[in-house]
Amino acid sequence: MPRSVNTVASKAKRKKVLKLAKGQFGRRKNVFTVAKNSVEKGLTYAYRDRRTKKRNFRSLWIIRINAGAREYGMSYSVLMGKLAEKNIAINRKTLADLAMNHPDAFKAVLEEAAK
């Protein structure tokens, strides 16, 4: 009896990988063996950088809060310490947004913390 090969599944698997490789340069987009490696590495970077993005944004928020606080003669660490002391629960993302886009509201938060 001849050997049965599931061509449908094999082709679907290759098609899925080549679809993910769309937009890449050279043989990476149309040669399965090359595309497979490229896609695998790309997905690894995507996984890693979804976590890195969170770190980068937190760092950006801290920089913005620090810049906003220093305009009023207070450093970031002092501000965060005073907010914790006064039990003012406001996250860094919101504080950074206030510092950038609503300086009056940010100043009110600083004054409340400094009391």
Rosetta blueprint (number, residue, H / E / L):
1 M L
2 P L
3 R L
4 S L
5 V L
6 N L
7 T H
8 V H
9 A H
10 S H
11 K H
12 A H
13 K H
14 R H
15 K H
16 K H
17 V H
18 L H
19 K H
20 L H
21 A L
22 K L
23 G L
24 Q L
25 F L
26 G H
27 R H
28 R H
29 K H
30 N L
31 V L
32 F H
33 T H
34 V H
35 A H
36 K H
37 N H
38 S H
39 V H
40 E H
41 K H
42 G H
43 L H
44 T H
45 Y H
46 A H
47 Y H
48 R H
49 D H
50 R H
51 R H
52 T H
53 K H
54 K H
55 R H
56 N H
57 F H
58 R H
59 S H
60 L H
61 W H
62 I H
63 I H
64 R H
65 I H
66 N H
67 A H
68 G H
69 A H
70 R H
71 E L
72 Y L
73 G L
74 M L
75 S L
76 Y H
77 S H
78 V H
79 L H
80 M H
81 G H
82 K H
83 L H
84 A H
85 E H
86 K L
87 N L
88 I L
89 A L
90 I L
91 N L
92 R H
93 K H
94 T H
95 L H
96 A H
97 D H
98 L H
99 A H
100 M H
101 N H
102 H L
103 P H
104 D H
105 A H
106 F H
107 K H
108 A H
109 V H
110 L H
111 E H
112 E H
113 A H
114 A H
115 K L
